[in-house]
């Protein structure tokens, strides 16, 4: 096992949440000193001018981040025609934020059923959403709301102009047991005769 590769993968998977040293030790099953050495070597490798990302220690966690000196290129990407379209996942995330704002990333993830970390970054970069404060929930997660650019893009005067949608929770009866489906096997002609 290449511990540096494992740490790199773990940091990539958790995204902006990052991992503490204790979490890295538990996840890898290695000693604290072994993890520190691997992390130090990996951080040194990322500082090379041949790399576009680095490992930062922010908020008591280690995170993969882009290099600040490349910021202009990231901005160019967002502004390049053809890269400025919205994916289905981005549209779903925007709809959730628009109807439930202000809302945290965790709440969005619960509704969508998948992580929206990268999508939120892209929507913030496109200035469709913005951070508007912190929730009182444990950990004080960031709250997101739509922006005036969002309204302009979709031709809306205010958020109240969004189509009315009724949110309902599925009942237990809505759950489908695939084993006992209401669909029947097709009857073959030979069985009819």
Order of alpha helices (4+ residues) and beta strands (2+ residues): alpha-alpha-alpha-beta-beta-alpha-alpha-beta-alpha-alpha-beta-beta-alpha-alpha
